[in-house]
Amino acid sequence: MTAAVERVRAGDEESARLLVQHLYPLVIKIVRSHLPRRTVEEDLAQMIFVRVFTRLDQWRATAPFTHWVSRIAVNVCLSQIDYERVRPEWRMADLSEEQADVLEVASGESGDEDHGSGIADRELVEKILARLEPKDRLVLQLLDMDGRSVADVSAITGWGQSSVKVRAFRARRKVRAFLSELLKERKVK
């Protein structure tokens, strides 16, 4: 393996291609076990190989090359997971066809009043609520879904009534912004 790495460092493209073929099963196995939700495994594997080849001069023969590549692969996957967690993105393509229809009916863009499945309704609401912070989600569930009063929510959470109202207002605004973003995307398609 050391000789192949040295040939790649020297600029031998055929050795680089053979090295990718040799390492691909290892890299794709790691990617599949750590795959972030929105990332295509081939894209992530390509990111890993780019990182491996751009940092090839950092590898020291003190550890097996495959261990070094594995460490890079895991770190790239974890970085991508963190990136997606910090910058959540949800697209219309993430919705099932039934959920997209529910969204269209709910927005008033469809003349169809009978949209059918209550399951799709619940799944869509769950997906939307999952995008909120836990405290925002809790307030909306208690107020809007469970039908509790502001005083009840205040007693349950220990927050002041004005805090509950402000949190509910902001959470609803986030939901509206998110829904309008999804509807804009749907109109573009």
N, C-alpha and C positions, 0 to 999 in steps of 0.2 A: 504494500500500500504506500509506503514511504517513497518508493521509486516513482510510482504513478503521480503522486502529489508533486514531486520534484519536476517531473516532465510538464505538468500543468503550470507550475510556477514559471517554467522556462517558456511557456507560450504554446505548447503543443495542443492544438484544438482537438485532435483525435483522442488524446489522453483525457481531455476534459469531458468529451462526450462519453467515453467509456466509464469515467468516474461517476458521471451523473447516472448512467444506466446501472452501475453497481450500487449506488447509494439510494436510488429512487424507492425501492421497496421499504427501506428503513425510514426514509423521510415521510413517505405517504402513510405508513403505519402510525407514526407519531402524530401527523396532521389529523388523521381520522380519530385518534383518541383524544385530541385536544381541540377539535375543530370549533372555531367560533360560529355562532349562529348564522351570520349573514355572509360568511366568506366561503367562496368556492374553494374546494380542496386543491385544485390544480393551481389556482392563483397563489394560495399560501405556500404550496410546494415551490413554486417559482420564486417567491420572495425569499424562501430559505436558501435556495441554491444561489441566488444573487448574493446573499449575505455571506455564504460559505466562500464563494469565489472572490469576493471583494476583500475578504479578511484572511485569505489563504496564507498570507505571510505571517499571521499571528499564531498559526498552529506550530506547536513544538512537538517533536516526536516522543516526548516523555509519556504521553497518554495515547491510547489507540485513536486513530483518525475518526473511526465511527463514533466513539464516545464524544469527541469534540463536535462532530456534526449533529449528534443527537442533542447535545446541550444547546446548540444554536437553534435547532428546530423547535425544541420545547420553549425556549425564550421568545422566539418569533411568535409562536402560537399564543403564549401567555400575554405578550404585548398586544396582539390583535384582539384578544378577549377584553383586555383592559380598555383598549381604544373604543370598542363597541359598547362597553358598559358606560364609559364616560360620555360618549357621543351617541346616544341611542338614536336609531333611525328605524322607522317602520314605514314600509311602502305598501302601496295598494297591492302589489304582487304577493305580500305576506298574507293577504286575506284569501279565504276560500271564495269560490264563486258565489256561494249562498250569502256569505258575510258581506261581500261587495254589493250584492243586490239589496241586502238589508240596509246598508249604508246609503245606497241610492234612494231607496224608498223613504228612509228617515229624513233625508235632506230635502225631500219634496221634489227631487228631480225626475221622479218616475210617477206616472199617473196611476200606477198600480197601488191600490190600498191594501190588498191582501198579499203580504209578502211571504206567507207560508210559515216556515219553520221557526218555532220559538227557540230551538237549539242554536240555530245560527245567530239569533238575537243575543242569547246569553253568551255565546262564544265571543262575539264581537265586543260586547260590554266587558267581558273578562280581559280580552286583549288590550282594550283601551285603558282599563283600570290598572293593568299590570305595568303600564308605562309611567304611572304616577309614582311619586314617593310614597312610602308606606303610610305616613301620617295623612297625606292628602287622600289616599285611597280609603283609609279608614273613615275619614269624615264623610266622604261621598257615599260610602256604603251604608253608614249609619243613618245619615240624613235622607238620602234619596232612594236608596234601595230598601232599607228597613223601615223607613217612614218615621224615624224618631225625631223628637223636637230638639232644638238647639240646647235647651236646658238639660235634656237627657244625655246628649252627646257630651256636654260640659261635665256632667256628673260622672260619666263613664271614663272620660279621658283625663279629667282633672285640669283641663284647660279652661280659661275664662270663656264666657259666652261670646265676647267680642272676638277672641282668638279663633273660636270655632267658626264664626261667621266669615272672618277674613280668610281663613284657610279654605273654607268651602268655596268662597267667591273665586279665589285664585286657582283652585283645583278645577273648577268648572271652566274658567277662562283657558286653562291649559288644554282641557278636553276639546273645547270649541276650536282652538287654534290647530290642534292636531287633526280634528275632523275636517276643517277647511283645507288644510294641507293635503289630506288624502283625496278630497273631492277635486281639488285643482289638478292633482296628478291624474285622476280618473278622466277629467275633461280633456287633458292633453292627449291621452291615448285614444 
